[in-house]
Amino acid sequence: MSKPHVVIEWNDTETDAKGWLVVHNFVKGYTGGGTRMHPSVTKEEVIRLAETMAYKYVACESDTTGGCKAGIAYDYKAPDAYDVLRRFLIAMMPYIDTGVSLGADLGTNYEDILNIFNEFGIDIPLTPSMKNDLSVLKGIKQFDDLLETRVDGIPLNDVVTGYGVAFSADEAWKFKNGKDEAKVVIQGFGSVGASCALKLYELGYQVVGISDANLLVTCDEGLDVRKLFNHKNEHGEMNQHYFEPHYTVMSNTEWLDVDCDILIPCALEDVINQSNANIVKASLIVEAANIPISTEGDEIIQKRGIDVVNDYIVNIGATRFSEAVIFGLIDSNPKAVVDDIEKLCRKNTHHLFTEAKRQNRYQKDVAHEIFKPEISDLLEFSKPYEYLT
């Protein structure tokens, strides 16, 4: 299964924004994925991201949800970005109201999406049968309540993915028998990059470089991640006023030039590609962003013998969080959520590296076999074929 099940294109009536909803597959009539907004978004990118979501739900051990993705080609910092998002979601509402569950992604905010859903009487998108399932409705209430909770002083929903990335990175590094206090470079400092950096620091790693949309900051002895986090802005950008005097500031295009053991791209797709894959210094890449390595870049990384943990294994935190709570797979409390994500991320990463070593093959190739989605159901209607008669 490689072709998407549904591709819908949207053209805004008030701006030059374009958008796409791509459903790679349904499982029991349900599918889930994020909504990203960025000027560089393309239809092809959204198709690739939707397929990644399908793999991610398999990695989440889900038997209820397929993979989808939405993307809007527009500046998420524009004053009318919320209005553009709202018009896009309204256009997609017939699918959303029937079981296409869209969340947040790069350039969008989950609270904004929920506010728009609430305008139309939707809490979290569900299939018709889920809307009548009392256990699911209870799970949604518990999930909503957990969104208001904090872990380590940070909203739970803002840490689950980043923490999962850190757990996967730690598991892979231990499998490689890597040295203590390994050096890490993180590209992107939004909720994923920032929380990943915090957890890795807590686990004993040295975060020696962080880049955001404006700059790259480095320090061979390790950055004060907590201080950088406490003073970043809403777009995940760092405030130079709070940098230590011995920090080095460079262009954010130079993040691959920093010497490190572990490289974690946390933002855009294809940032490691044919033009720069040869200069990667790390021996381990952890794909916190979706598809951060292009096809051509991946061929180079494989030939160079650099180990990789796939995106759909690494960044499952938010997906597993909602899945596990809404469908009653875990207890409804913050510790249970984080413990569950740690257990699953470590389990999948260890399984992948064990199999890749046993087969003497590249991790990403092995992962595509282990986590391949096999189910492609149809959209569920409240009455069979009601829209076809």
C-alpha positions in Angstrom: 0.0 0.0 0.0 1.7 3.2 -1.2 -0.9 5.4 -3.0 -3.0 7.7 -0.9 -6.7 6.8 -0.5 -8.0 10.4 -0.8 -6.3 13.7 -1.9 -8.3 16.9 -1.6 -7.1 20.3 -2.8 -8.3 23.6 -1.4 -7.9 27.1 -2.7 -8.6 30.0 -0.3 -11.1 32.6 -1.5 -9.5 35.5 0.3 -5.7 34.9 0.0 -3.3 33.0 -2.2 -3.2 30.2 0.3 -3.5 26.6 -1.0 -4.1 23.5 1.1 -4.4 19.8 0.9 -6.0 17.0 2.9 -4.5 13.6 2.2 -5.9 10.4 3.7 -3.4 7.5 3.3 -5.7 4.9 4.8 -8.7 4.4 7.1 -8.8 1.8 9.9 -12.3 1.0 11.1 -13.4 4.2 9.3 -11.0 6.4 11.3 -7.8 8.3 10.4 -5.6 10.8 12.2 -2.8 13.3 11.5 -1.7 16.8 12.0 -2.2 20.1 10.1 0.9 22.0 9.2 1.1 25.6 7.9 4.3 26.9 6.2 5.0 28.7 2.9 7.0 25.8 1.6 4.2 23.2 2.0 3.4 21.2 -1.2 0.9 18.6 -2.2 3.7 16.0 -2.6 5.0 16.8 0.9 1.5 16.3 2.4 1.2 12.9 0.6 4.5 11.8 2.0 3.5 13.0 5.5 0.2 11.1 5.3 2.0 7.9 4.5 4.3 8.5 7.4 1.3 8.9 9.7 0.0 5.5 8.6 3.3 3.9 9.6 3.3 5.9 12.8 -0.1 4.5 13.9 1.3 1.0 13.3 4.3 1.9 15.5 1.7 3.1 18.1 0.2 -0.4 18.1 -3.1 1.1 17.0 -5.9 -1.0 15.7 -8.3 1.9 15.4 -6.7 4.6 13.3 -5.2 5.1 9.9 -2.9 7.9 8.7 -3.7 11.3 7.2 -2.2 14.7 7.0 -3.3 18.3 6.1 -1.0 21.0 4.9 -1.5 24.7 4.1 0.9 26.7 2.0 0.9 30.0 3.9 3.0 31.9 6.3 2.1 30.8 9.8 3.3 34.1 11.2 0.9 36.2 9.1 -1.7 38.2 11.0 -4.5 36.3 9.3 -3.0 32.8 9.7 -5.8 31.8 12.1 -8.4 32.9 9.6 -6.8 31.0 6.8 -6.7 27.9 9.1 -10.3 28.3 10.0 -11.5 28.5 6.3 -9.4 25.5 5.5 -10.9 23.4 8.3 -14.4 24.5 7.4 -13.8 23.3 3.9 -12.7 20.0 5.2 -15.6 19.7 7.8 -17.6 17.0 5.9 -14.6 14.7 6.3 -13.7 15.9 9.8 -17.2 15.3 11.0 -17.2 11.7 9.7 -13.9 10.5 11.1 -10.9 12.4 9.8 -9.2 13.5 13.0 -6.9 16.5 12.3 -4.6 17.8 15.0 -1.7 20.3 15.0 1.7 20.2 13.4 4.4 22.6 12.3 3.0 26.2 12.2 -0.4 25.4 13.8 -1.6 25.3 17.4 -3.8 22.5 18.7 -5.8 24.9 20.9 -6.7 26.9 17.8 -7.8 23.8 15.9 -10.0 22.7 18.9 -11.6 26.1 19.1 -12.5 25.9 15.4 -13.9 22.4 15.9 -15.9 23.6 18.9 -17.6 26.3 16.7 -19.2 23.5 14.8 -20.1 21.3 17.8 -17.1 19.0 17.4 -14.8 18.1 20.3 -12.5 15.6 18.7 -13.5 14.2 15.3 -15.0 10.8 15.6 -16.7 8.2 13.4 -20.5 7.8 13.7 -20.1 4.7 15.8 -17.5 6.3 18.1 -19.9 9.2 18.8 -22.2 6.6 20.4 -19.5 4.7 22.3 -19.6 5.8 25.9 -16.1 4.5 26.7 -14.7 6.6 23.8 -16.6 9.7 25.0 -15.3 9.1 28.5 -11.7 8.9 27.1 -12.2 12.2 25.2 -13.2 13.9 28.5 -10.1 12.4 30.2 -7.9 13.5 27.3 -9.3 17.1 27.4 -8.6 17.2 31.2 -5.0 16.0 30.7 -4.4 18.8 28.2 -4.7 21.2 31.1 -2.0 19.4 33.1 1.8 20.0 33.3 4.9 17.9 33.5 8.1 19.5 34.7 6.3 22.8 34.5 5.4 22.4 30.8 2.0 21.6 29.4 1.8 17.8 28.9 0.8 18.0 25.2 4.0 20.1 24.6 6.4 17.6 26.1 5.1 14.1 25.0 6.6 14.1 21.5 9.9 15.7 22.5 10.3 13.3 25.5 9.6 10.4 23.2 12.3 11.6 20.8 14.8 11.8 23.7 13.9 8.3 24.9 14.4 6.9 21.4 17.7 8.7 21.1 18.9 7.4 24.4 17.8 3.8 23.6 19.6 3.9 20.3 22.8 5.4 21.7 22.9 2.8 24.5 22.4 0.0 21.8 25.5 1.5 20.0 27.4 1.4 23.3 28.0 5.1 22.9 30.1 7.2 25.2 28.7 9.0 28.2 27.8 12.7 28.0 27.5 12.4 24.2 27.2 15.7 22.3 23.8 16.5 20.7 22.8 19.1 18.0 19.1 19.9 17.7 17.7 21.7 14.7 14.4 23.4 15.6 13.4 24.7 19.0 9.6 24.5 19.0 7.8 22.3 21.5 9.4 19.1 20.1 13.0 20.4 19.9 12.8 22.2 23.3 11.3 19.4 25.3 13.7 16.9 23.6 16.6 19.0 24.6 15.4 19.3 28.2 14.9 15.5 28.6 18.3 14.7 27.0 20.0 17.2 29.3 18.3 15.4 32.2 19.5 12.0 30.9 23.1 13.3 30.9 23.7 14.4 27.4 25.5 17.6 26.3 23.3 19.7 24.0 26.1 21.6 22.2 24.1 23.2 19.4 20.5 24.4 18.8 19.2 26.2 15.7 15.9 27.9 15.2 14.3 30.1 12.5 16.8 32.9 13.2 20.1 31.6 14.4 22.4 28.8 15.6 23.9 28.9 19.1 26.6 26.5 20.2 28.8 25.8 23.2 31.3 22.9 23.4 30.6 22.5 27.2 26.9 22.3 26.7 24.1 24.9 26.6 21.9 25.9 29.5 18.8 24.3 27.9 16.4 25.3 30.6 17.4 28.9 30.4 17.0 28.9 26.6 13.7 27.3 27.0 12.4 29.7 29.6 13.0 32.7 27.3 12.0 31.4 23.9 9.1 33.0 22.1 5.8 31.5 20.9 7.4 30.6 17.6 10.1 28.5 19.3 12.8 31.2 18.7 15.5 31.9 21.2 16.3 35.3 22.8 19.9 36.3 22.4 19.6 38.6 25.4 19.8 35.6 27.7 22.8 33.9 26.0 25.9 33.3 28.1 29.0 35.3 27.1 30.9 32.2 26.0 28.1 31.0 23.6 28.9 31.2 19.9 26.1 32.6 17.6 26.1 31.7 13.9 23.8 31.4 10.9 21.1 28.8 11.3 22.3 27.3 8.0 25.5 26.1 9.7 23.9 23.5 12.1 25.5 20.6 10.3 29.0 22.1 10.8 28.8 21.5 14.6 30.7 18.5 15.8 28.4 16.1 17.6 27.6 12.5 18.2 23.8 12.6 17.8 21.9 14.8 15.3 18.2 15.5 15.8 16.4 17.5 13.1 13.1 18.7 14.7 11.6 21.0 12.1 11.2 20.9 8.3 11.3 18.0 5.9 14.3 17.2 3.6 16.8 19.4 5.6 19.4 16.6 5.1 19.7 16.1 1.4 22.0 15.5 -1.5 23.7 18.9 -1.0 24.7 18.4 2.6 24.4 14.7 3.7 28.2 14.2 3.1 29.0 16.7 5.9 26.9 15.1 8.7 29.3 14.6 11.6 27.1 12.5 13.8 27.1 8.7 14.0 23.4 8.7 14.9 20.5 10.7 13.4 17.2 10.7 15.2 14.4 11.9 13.0 12.2 14.1 15.3 10.8 15.9 12.3 8.7 14.1 9.7 10.8 13.0 6.7 13.8 15.3 7.5 16.0 13.3 5.2 15.3 13.4 1.4 15.5 10.3 -0.7 18.8 11.3 -2.2 20.2 12.3 1.2 19.1 9.0 2.6 21.1 7.1 0.1 24.2 9.0 1.1 23.6 8.5 4.8 23.2 4.8 4.3 26.4 4.5 2.3 28.2 6.4 5.1 27.1 3.9 7.7 25.3 6.4 9.8 22.6 4.9 12.0 19.1 6.3 11.8 15.9 6.0 13.9 12.9 6.7 11.7 10.5 9.5 12.2 7.5 7.4 12.7 9.2 5.5 15.5 10.7 8.6 17.2 8.0 11.2 17.2 4.9 9.2 18.2 4.4 11.0 21.5 1.4 13.2 20.8 -0.2 10.5 18.6 0.2 7.8 21.2 -1.0 10.2 24.0 -4.4 10.8 22.4 -4.7 7.2 21.1 -3.9 5.6 24.5 -6.1 7.9 26.6 -9.2 8.2 24.3 -9.3 4.4 23.7 -8.6 3.5 27.4 -5.3 1.8 26.9 -3.6 3.4 29.9 -4.5 5.2 33.2 -5.5 8.8 32.7 -2.7 10.7 34.5 0.4 12.5 33.3 2.9 10.0 34.7 1.1 7.1 33.1 1.2 9.0 29.7 4.9 9.7 29.9 5.7 6.2 31.1 3.7 4.7 28.3 5.5 6.8 25.7 8.9 6.0 27.1 8.1 2.3 27.2 6.8 2.2 23.6 9.6 4.4 22.1 12.3 2.4 23.8 10.7 -0.9 22.8 10.3 0.1 19.1 13.8 1.5 18.9 15.4 -1.5 20.5 13.4 -3.9 18.2 14.5 -1.9 15.1 18.2 -1.8 16.0 18.2 -5.5 17.0 16.6 -6.6 13.7 18.8 -4.3 11.6 21.9 -5.7 13.3 20.6 -9.3 12.9 19.9 -8.8 9.2 23.0 -6.5 8.7 20.7 -4.0 7.0 20.0 -0.2 7.2 17.6 0.6 9.9 15.2 2.6 7.8 14.8 -0.2 5.3 14.1 -2.7 8.1 11.6 -0.2 9.7 9.6 0.0 6.5 9.0 -3.7 6.8 8.3 -3.9 10.5 5.8 -1.1 10.6 4.2 -1.3 7.2 0.4 -0.5 7.4 -1.7 -3.4 6.1 -5.2 -2.1 6.6 -7.1 0.2 4.2 -10.8 0.4 5.2 -13.5 2.7 4.0 -14.9 5.9 5.5 -17.7 5.1 7.9 -21.1 6.6 7.3 -23.9 6.8 9.9 -26.0 4.7 7.4 -24.4 2.4 4.8 -23.9 4.2 1.5 -26.1 7.1 2.5 -24.1 9.5 0.4 -24.2 7.2 -2.6 -27.9 6.8 -3.0 
